[in-house]
Amino acid sequence: MNIDLPVGALWSLPLASVRTLAMFMAAPIFGHNAVPVRVRVGLGLAVAVVAAPLAGPASWVGESNLAFAALVANEAFIGVTLGFGIRIMFLVFAPIGEVISMQGGLGAATALDPTFGTSSPVLGTLLQAAGVVLFMAADGHHALLRGLASSFEQLPVGEATLGQDQFSAIISLGSAIFEITARLAAPILVVMFVTNVGVGILGRAIPQLNLMAVQLPAQIAIVLAILAVSAAPLSEAIIKLLSNGTQNAIAAMTGG
């Protein structure tokens, strides 16, 4: 008796798991250094089991080991690219924090950034942590999972490859970081410029005044005051940035 096994359907789950695990390693939240690797792998496999039916049967039917290795590498590349495309939006916090710190007299205050494992300005680390919280508050982690499901529908397992259009869209998202940094940091830069001009005028009016002893505490106090006053609008701007960036990255990858 001959039994015909659905070979494509059997290979769909492991290939979908490769794409899911690769995305979880590169994406924000799931790929954070604070999340243990075992948790990422377990969660990735659980999501792959649920999402595997969306992937459909795989086209690989056992031609050769080399062909299967190439197929696995392609799925891993798609997953990493999708996760990194969404993670790009989180790279905006480091330059914003550095610009504000340098202008506000906090350039020497650095701390270990748990996301990248490097030393960065305190404000950059603070904004990074706030971005993670706001990303989850804006349902970004669910949007990421929906993007993964959409990738299985638009980029079938074992058949799809990334083209020039996807890479061009991801690059355009990266180039937008500089524009976003300038927009978010511009109000503080303007205020600090006015502050420096005011301190300069004060120094000319009162020559006996020790500007070094006045300027640095004044800059720090003004920066902290601005951040406290603008917390609400800044949070809204960050939520909009991350939401739009996530949607644009998913649309760029899946063509949706």
C-alpha positions as CSV (number, residue, x, y, z in Angstrom):
1,M,0.0,0.0,0.0
2,N,1.4,3.4,-1.0
3,I,0.9,6.3,1.2
4,D,1.3,9.8,-0.3
5,L,2.6,12.2,2.4
6,P,2.1,16.0,1.9
7,V,5.9,16.7,1.8
8,G,5.4,20.4,1.2
9,A,3.1,20.7,4.2
10,L,5.5,18.8,6.4
11,W,8.4,21.1,5.6
12,S,6.2,24.2,6.0
13,L,6.5,24.3,9.8
14,P,10.3,24.1,10.1
15,L,10.8,26.7,7.4
16,A,8.2,29.0,9.0
17,S,10.0,28.4,12.3
18,V,13.3,29.6,10.7
19,R,11.7,32.8,9.5
20,T,10.0,33.4,12.8
21,L,13.1,32.8,15.0
22,A,15.2,35.0,12.7
23,M,12.7,37.8,13.0
24,F,12.5,37.4,16.8
25,M,16.3,37.7,17.1
26,A,16.4,41.0,15.2
27,A,13.1,42.7,16.0
28,P,12.6,45.1,18.9
29,I,11.1,43.9,22.2
30,F,11.5,40.2,21.3
31,G,15.1,40.6,20.3
32,H,16.1,42.8,23.3
33,N,19.2,41.6,25.1
34,A,17.3,41.4,28.3
35,V,15.1,38.7,26.9
36,P,16.8,35.3,27.4
37,V,17.6,33.3,24.3
38,R,15.5,30.4,25.6
39,V,12.5,32.6,25.9
40,R,13.0,33.9,22.3
41,V,13.3,30.4,20.9
42,G,10.3,29.1,22.8
43,L,8.1,32.0,21.9
44,G,9.3,31.9,18.3
45,L,8.5,28.2,18.0
46,A,5.1,28.7,19.6
47,V,4.3,31.6,17.1
48,A,5.5,29.5,14.2
49,V,3.2,26.6,15.1
50,V,0.2,29.0,15.0
51,A,1.4,30.9,11.9
52,A,2.5,27.8,9.9
53,P,-1.0,27.3,8.3
54,L,-0.7,30.8,6.8
55,A,2.6,29.8,5.1
56,G,1.0,27.1,3.0
57,P,2.9,24.1,1.7
58,A,6.6,24.6,1.0
59,S,7.8,24.1,-2.5
60,W,10.9,22.2,-1.5
61,V,10.4,18.4,-2.0
62,G,13.8,17.1,-1.3
63,E,15.9,17.9,-4.3
64,S,19.2,18.1,-2.5
65,N,20.7,19.1,0.9
66,L,22.3,22.1,-0.8
67,A,18.9,23.3,-2.0
68,F,17.4,22.9,1.4
69,A,20.3,24.8,3.0
70,A,19.8,27.7,0.6
71,L,16.1,27.6,1.4
72,V,16.7,27.8,5.1
73,A,19.2,30.7,4.6
74,N,16.6,32.6,2.5
75,E,13.9,32.2,5.1
76,A,16.4,33.4,7.8
77,F,17.3,36.4,5.7
78,I,13.7,37.3,5.2
79,G,13.0,37.1,8.9
80,V,16.1,39.1,9.9
81,T,15.3,41.8,7.3
82,L,11.7,42.1,8.6
83,G,12.9,42.4,12.2
84,F,15.7,44.8,11.4
85,G,13.3,47.0,9.3
86,I,11.1,47.6,12.3
87,R,14.1,47.9,14.6
88,I,15.5,50.8,12.5
89,M,13.0,53.2,14.1
90,F,14.5,52.5,17.5
91,L,17.9,53.8,16.3
92,V,16.6,57.3,16.3
93,F,16.8,57.6,20.1
94,A,20.5,57.4,20.4
95,P,21.3,60.4,18.2
96,I,18.5,62.5,19.7
97,G,19.8,61.8,23.2
98,E,23.4,62.6,22.2
99,V,22.4,65.9,20.6
100,I,20.3,67.0,23.5
101,S,23.0,65.8,26.0
102,M,25.7,67.8,24.2
103,Q,23.7,70.9,24.1
104,G,22.4,70.6,27.6
105,G,25.6,70.0,29.4
106,L,25.0,66.3,29.9
107,G,27.5,65.0,27.4
108,A,29.7,63.5,30.1
109,A,26.8,61.6,31.7
110,T,26.8,58.1,30.0
111,A,25.3,54.8,31.0
112,L,25.3,51.3,29.6
113,D,22.6,50.8,26.9
114,P,21.1,47.4,27.5
115,T,19.7,47.3,24.0
116,F,23.1,47.4,22.2
117,G,25.4,46.7,25.1
118,T,27.4,49.9,24.6
119,S,27.9,53.1,26.5
120,S,25.6,55.9,25.4
121,P,24.3,59.2,26.8
122,V,21.9,58.9,29.7
123,L,19.2,60.7,27.8
124,G,19.6,58.4,24.9
125,T,19.2,55.4,27.2
126,L,16.2,57.0,28.9
127,L,14.5,57.7,25.5
128,Q,15.3,54.2,24.4
129,A,13.5,52.7,27.4
130,A,10.6,55.1,27.0
131,G,10.4,54.0,23.3
132,V,10.1,50.4,24.3
133,V,7.3,51.1,26.8
134,L,5.5,53.3,24.3
135,F,5.9,50.8,21.5
136,M,4.1,48.1,23.6
137,A,1.5,50.7,24.8
138,A,0.7,51.5,21.2
139,D,0.2,47.7,20.5
140,G,3.4,47.6,18.5
141,H,4.3,44.0,19.5
142,H,0.9,42.9,18.1
143,A,1.5,44.8,14.9
144,L,4.9,43.0,14.6
145,L,3.2,39.7,14.9
146,R,0.6,40.7,12.3
147,G,3.4,41.8,10.0
148,L,4.9,38.3,10.4
149,A,1.6,36.7,9.5
150,S,1.3,39.1,6.5
151,S,4.8,38.1,5.4
152,F,3.7,34.4,5.2
153,E,0.8,35.4,3.0
154,Q,2.6,37.8,0.7
155,L,6.0,36.0,0.7
156,P,5.2,32.2,0.7
157,V,7.6,29.9,2.4
158,G,10.1,28.4,0.0
159,E,9.1,30.5,-2.9
160,A,9.6,34.2,-2.2
161,T,12.8,36.2,-2.3
162,L,13.5,39.8,-1.4
163,G,13.9,42.1,-4.4
164,Q,15.3,45.5,-5.1
165,D,12.0,47.3,-4.1
166,Q,12.1,45.8,-0.6
167,F,15.7,46.8,0.0
168,S,15.1,50.3,-1.4
169,A,12.2,50.8,0.9
170,I,14.2,49.6,4.0
171,I,17.1,52.0,3.0
172,S,14.6,54.9,2.7
173,L,13.4,54.1,6.3
174,G,17.0,54.3,7.5
175,S,17.6,57.6,5.8
176,A,14.5,59.1,7.5
177,I,16.2,58.7,10.9
178,F,18.2,61.9,10.3
179,E,15.1,63.9,9.4
180,I,13.2,62.6,12.5
181,T,16.2,63.4,14.7
182,A,16.3,66.9,13.5
183,R,12.6,67.4,14.0
184,L,12.4,66.1,17.5
185,A,15.6,67.8,18.7
186,A,15.0,71.1,17.0
187,P,12.8,72.7,19.7
188,I,15.4,72.0,22.4
189,L,18.3,73.2,20.2
190,V,16.5,76.5,19.6
191,V,15.8,76.9,23.3
192,M,19.5,76.1,24.2
193,F,20.7,78.6,21.6
194,V,18.5,81.3,23.1
195,T,19.8,80.3,26.5
196,N,23.5,80.5,25.4
197,V,22.8,83.9,23.9
198,G,21.2,85.1,27.1
199,V,24.1,83.9,29.2
200,G,26.5,85.6,26.9
201,I,24.6,88.9,27.2
202,L,24.5,88.5,31.0
203,G,28.3,87.9,31.0
204,R,28.9,91.1,29.1
205,A,26.6,93.0,31.4
206,I,28.1,91.6,34.5
207,P,31.8,90.9,33.8
208,Q,32.4,89.8,37.4
209,L,30.0,86.8,36.9
210,N,31.6,83.4,36.5
211,L,30.0,82.1,33.4
212,M,31.4,78.6,33.8
213,A,29.7,78.3,37.2
214,V,26.4,79.6,35.9
215,Q,26.1,78.3,32.4
216,L,26.4,74.5,33.0
217,P,23.8,74.3,35.8
218,A,21.5,76.6,33.9
219,Q,21.7,74.4,30.8
220,I,21.0,71.2,32.7
221,A,18.1,72.7,34.5
222,I,16.5,74.1,31.3
223,V,16.9,70.8,29.5
224,L,15.3,68.8,32.3
225,A,12.5,71.4,32.5
226,I,11.9,71.2,28.8
227,L,11.7,67.4,28.9
228,A,9.3,67.5,31.8
229,V,7.0,70.0,30.1
230,S,7.1,68.3,26.7
231,A,6.7,64.8,28.1
232,A,3.2,64.4,26.8
233,P,3.7,65.8,23.2
234,L,7.0,64.0,23.0
235,S,5.4,60.7,23.9
236,E,2.7,61.2,21.2
237,A,5.4,62.0,18.7
238,I,7.3,58.8,19.6
239,I,4.2,56.7,19.4
240,K,3.4,58.1,16.0
241,L,7.0,57.6,14.8
242,L,7.1,54.0,16.0
243,S,3.6,53.1,14.7
244,N,4.2,54.7,11.3
245,G,7.7,53.1,11.1
246,T,6.3,49.7,11.9
247,Q,3.6,49.9,9.3
248,N,5.9,51.3,6.7
249,A,8.5,48.5,7.3
250,I,5.8,45.8,7.1
251,A,4.4,47.3,4.0
252,A,7.9,47.6,2.4
253,M,8.6,43.9,3.1
254,T,5.3,42.4,2.2
255,G,4.3,44.8,-0.5
256,G,1.0,45.5,1.3
